[in-house]
Amino acid sequence: MERIACPLCSEKGAQTRYQEGDYVMVRCLACGFIYQNPCPSEEERLKSYQHYLPQAPEEIEAWGRMTEPVFRKGADLIERDMPQGRLLDVGTGYGFFLALMQSRGWEVMGLEASPTGARYGRKRWGLRILSQPWEKASFPEGEFDVVTAFYVIEHLPDPLAFLREVYRILRPGGMILLRYPHTTPIKDILSLMRIKNDLYHLPFHLCDFSPTSMRRALATEGFTRIKTVVGGFTAPPSV
């Protein structure tokens, strides 16, 4: 575990919001951002993601059914403003979103740290998926028209560095589409009701963005025309 400063403003002052076992989510006293401190080292994070995704075929198919409405909503949002082009999906999982965009005529590529997910997407749809985290990838400037990341940014120790790199590899006028959970308000309500939960998904979620903090982070790294929409919801396969 490593002690860190606020990922958004670099200030060190923070107060504990929630503690679950050895893991603590804190609130930055300077900007109000919620993040995990201390956080797992890079070695621990990479190790934990080797078995992060389910491996049984029935579980993978259930995952696909659960995320299908979200992916279709994301695809529609992209195509509302962007013509077909080159798309990179970071943390692509099994490749369901890439397969959807490929079927719509896009040229697609994925990044996935989990070998299980990358192998599945390559084998089932013949997708180009690199088995590595985004930090290890290197793309030319202006390489993509669209970069997507579903449930990724909350897992990153340096979200601003991620947004900075995405901005670099997007062509002028390109688009980033992010889907992320805004967990703290729900945690607060459940806490008042004394309902136990693991919505922060510790130790995997390293930060918790609100629409306000996300807008601030995107603007800091040069993004404009920022929009926040409710992108649907996912429910367990049994629901």
VMD Tcl script that draws the C-alpha trace (Angstrom):
set ca {
  {0.00 0.00 0.00}
  {1.19 3.51 -0.80}
  {0.25 6.88 0.73}
  {-0.70 9.34 -1.99}
  {-1.84 12.93 -2.48}
  {-5.18 13.82 -4.07}
  {-5.17 12.57 -7.70}
  {-6.98 15.74 -8.87}
  {-5.36 18.64 -6.99}
  {-2.22 17.04 -5.45}
  {-3.03 18.29 -1.95}
  {-2.29 15.90 0.92}
  {-4.91 16.90 3.49}
  {-7.79 14.41 3.66}
  {-10.36 12.96 6.04}
  {-11.69 9.41 6.17}
  {-15.12 8.88 4.63}
  {-15.38 5.08 4.71}
  {-13.18 2.23 5.87}
  {-13.74 -1.36 4.81}
  {-11.19 -3.69 6.37}
  {-7.73 -2.42 5.49}
  {-9.01 -0.12 2.76}
  {-9.95 3.53 3.28}
  {-11.76 6.05 1.08}
  {-10.94 9.64 1.98}
  {-12.20 13.09 1.02}
  {-9.68 15.71 -0.09}
  {-9.91 18.72 2.21}
  {-8.92 21.04 -0.64}
  {-11.13 20.00 -3.57}
  {-13.54 17.43 -2.08}
  {-12.50 14.55 -4.34}
  {-13.09 11.03 -2.97}
  {-10.20 8.60 -3.41}
  {-8.58 5.53 -1.82}
  {-5.65 6.33 0.46}
  {-3.42 4.48 0.94}
  {-3.84 2.66 -2.37}
  {-2.44 -0.65 -3.65}
  {0.92 -0.53 -5.40}
  {1.15 -0.98 -9.17}
  {2.43 -4.54 -8.67}
  {-0.53 -5.44 -6.47}
  {-3.03 -3.90 -8.89}
  {-1.68 -5.80 -11.90}
  {-1.63 -9.04 -9.93}
  {-5.24 -8.64 -8.79}
  {-6.55 -8.03 -12.32}
  {-5.17 -11.28 -13.68}
  {-8.29 -13.03 -12.32}
  {-10.64 -10.06 -12.15}
  {-13.04 -11.19 -14.87}
  {-15.18 -14.37 -14.63}
  {-13.89 -17.27 -16.72}
  {-16.83 -19.70 -16.97}
  {-18.64 -19.47 -20.37}
  {-22.07 -19.04 -18.76}
  {-20.76 -16.19 -16.59}
  {-19.25 -14.46 -19.61}
  {-22.53 -14.68 -21.52}
  {-24.39 -13.33 -18.48}
  {-21.91 -10.44 -18.39}
  {-22.66 -9.71 -22.04}
  {-26.43 -9.67 -21.48}
  {-26.05 -7.43 -18.43}
  {-23.94 -4.83 -20.25}
  {-25.71 -4.90 -23.62}
  {-28.14 -2.01 -22.88}
  {-25.28 0.17 -21.64}
  {-23.13 -0.57 -24.68}
  {-25.99 0.12 -27.09}
  {-26.68 3.42 -25.37}
  {-22.99 4.29 -25.63}
  {-22.88 3.38 -29.31}
  {-25.93 5.53 -30.04}
  {-24.41 8.48 -28.17}
  {-21.22 8.22 -30.21}
  {-22.96 7.93 -33.56}
  {-25.20 10.90 -32.77}
  {-22.18 13.20 -33.16}
  {-19.42 11.22 -34.88}
  {-19.06 9.61 -38.30}
  {-17.58 6.13 -38.50}
  {-13.85 5.98 -37.91}
  {-11.20 4.48 -35.63}
  {-12.19 3.60 -32.08}
  {-10.11 2.48 -29.09}
  {-11.88 0.86 -26.13}
  {-9.75 0.92 -22.97}
  {-10.46 -1.88 -20.49}
  {-12.53 -3.64 -23.12}
  {-13.18 -6.76 -21.02}
  {-14.42 -9.56 -23.26}
  {-14.85 -7.28 -26.25}
  {-18.64 -7.05 -26.37}
  {-18.61 -3.30 -27.03}
  {-15.87 -3.62 -29.64}
  {-17.88 -6.33 -31.40}
  {-20.93 -4.08 -31.43}
  {-19.05 -1.14 -32.91}
  {-17.32 -3.41 -35.44}
  {-20.73 -4.65 -36.58}
  {-21.71 -0.99 -37.11}
  {-18.78 -0.44 -39.44}
  {-16.15 1.02 -37.12}
  {-12.45 0.13 -37.19}
  {-11.85 -1.00 -33.63}
  {-9.04 -1.84 -31.20}
  {-9.07 -2.72 -27.51}
  {-6.80 -2.66 -24.47}
  {-7.40 -5.23 -21.72}
  {-5.10 -6.10 -18.81}
  {-6.96 -9.35 -18.10}
  {-5.69 -12.21 -20.29}
  {-9.08 -13.93 -19.95}
  {-10.97 -11.04 -21.50}
  {-8.46 -10.39 -24.27}
  {-8.36 -14.06 -25.34}
  {-12.14 -14.29 -25.42}
  {-12.57 -11.23 -27.64}
  {-9.86 -12.35 -30.04}
  {-11.21 -15.88 -30.36}
  {-14.93 -15.10 -30.61}
  {-14.89 -12.07 -32.91}
  {-11.33 -11.87 -34.21}
  {-10.90 -8.53 -32.50}
  {-7.59 -6.75 -32.16}
  {-7.11 -6.56 -28.38}
  {-3.77 -5.81 -26.78}
  {-3.21 -7.65 -23.48}
  {-1.80 -4.77 -21.50}
  {-2.86 -1.88 -19.30}
  {-3.22 1.55 -20.92}
  {-0.01 2.79 -19.23}
  {2.04 0.31 -21.29}
  {0.43 1.22 -24.62}
  {1.90 3.78 -27.00}
  {-0.09 5.24 -29.89}
  {0.72 8.05 -32.32}
  {-0.77 11.47 -31.72}
  {-4.24 11.84 -33.27}
  {-4.56 8.09 -33.93}
  {-8.25 7.68 -33.00}
  {-11.56 9.38 -33.67}
  {-13.13 8.01 -30.49}
  {-11.73 6.59 -27.23}
  {-14.12 4.82 -24.87}
  {-13.67 3.55 -21.32}
  {-16.55 1.80 -19.55}
  {-16.01 1.45 -15.78}
  {-12.28 2.14 -16.07}
  {-11.37 5.59 -14.79}
  {-12.41 4.78 -11.21}
  {-9.76 2.02 -11.24}
  {-6.86 4.31 -12.17}
  {-4.37 5.78 -9.68}
  {-3.71 8.79 -11.94}
  {-6.92 9.65 -13.81}
  {-5.56 12.99 -15.03}
  {-2.63 11.25 -16.74}
  {-5.10 8.94 -18.44}
  {-7.24 11.83 -19.71}
  {-4.10 13.66 -20.86}
  {-2.99 10.65 -22.90}
  {-6.46 10.17 -24.39}
  {-6.48 13.83 -25.44}
  {-3.12 13.31 -27.16}
  {-4.16 10.27 -29.18}
  {-7.51 11.71 -30.25}
  {-7.66 13.57 -33.53}
  {-8.81 17.21 -33.37}
  {-12.56 17.14 -32.89}
  {-12.46 13.57 -31.56}
  {-14.57 12.20 -28.71}
  {-13.99 10.50 -25.38}
  {-16.87 8.52 -23.90}
  {-16.57 7.57 -20.23}
  {-18.94 5.56 -18.09}
  {-18.25 5.63 -14.36}
  {-20.15 5.06 -11.11}
  {-20.96 7.92 -8.75}
  {-21.02 5.87 -5.57}
  {-20.62 8.13 -2.54}
  {-24.20 9.50 -2.37}
  {-25.59 5.96 -2.47}
  {-23.09 4.84 0.17}
  {-24.21 7.72 2.39}
  {-27.88 6.74 2.10}
  {-27.19 3.07 2.76}
  {-25.02 4.00 5.72}
  {-27.87 5.99 7.27}
  {-30.09 2.93 6.76}
  {-27.36 0.69 8.26}
  {-27.29 -1.46 5.12}
  {-23.93 -3.10 4.52}
  {-22.58 -3.03 0.98}
  {-19.36 -3.10 -1.02}
  {-20.30 -0.54 -3.67}
  {-16.82 0.98 -3.65}
  {-15.60 -2.46 -4.73}
  {-12.42 -2.08 -2.71}
  {-9.57 -2.38 -3.34}
  {-10.34 -2.08 -7.06}
  {-12.01 1.34 -7.14}
  {-9.32 3.92 -6.40}
  {-11.53 7.00 -6.74}
  {-15.15 8.10 -6.97}
  {-16.02 10.79 -9.49}
  {-19.06 13.02 -9.33}
  {-20.28 14.81 -12.47}
  {-18.71 18.00 -11.10}
  {-15.29 16.49 -10.42}
  {-15.34 14.69 -13.77}
  {-16.13 17.90 -15.61}
  {-13.26 19.61 -13.78}
  {-10.84 16.80 -14.62}
  {-11.79 16.77 -18.32}
  {-11.56 20.55 -18.60}
  {-8.13 20.51 -16.91}
  {-6.80 18.25 -19.67}
  {-8.23 20.32 -22.53}
  {-11.60 18.72 -23.26}
  {-14.53 20.95 -24.24}
  {-18.25 20.48 -24.97}
  {-18.50 18.19 -21.93}
  {-21.86 16.52 -21.39}
  {-23.11 14.30 -18.57}
  {-26.00 11.91 -19.21}
  {-27.49 8.95 -17.39}
  {-26.31 6.01 -19.45}
  {-28.72 3.36 -18.16}
  {-27.94 0.84 -15.45}
  {-26.62 -2.67 -15.06}
  {-28.23 -5.27 -12.84}
  {-27.04 -8.71 -11.69}
  {-28.00 -11.55 -14.07}
  {-30.51 -12.89 -11.54}
  {-32.56 -9.66 -11.60}
}
mol new
graphics top color blue
foreach p $ca { graphics top sphere $p radius 0.5 }
foreach p [lrange $ca 0 end-1] q [lrange $ca 1 end] { graphics top cylinder $p $q radius 0.2 }
display resetview
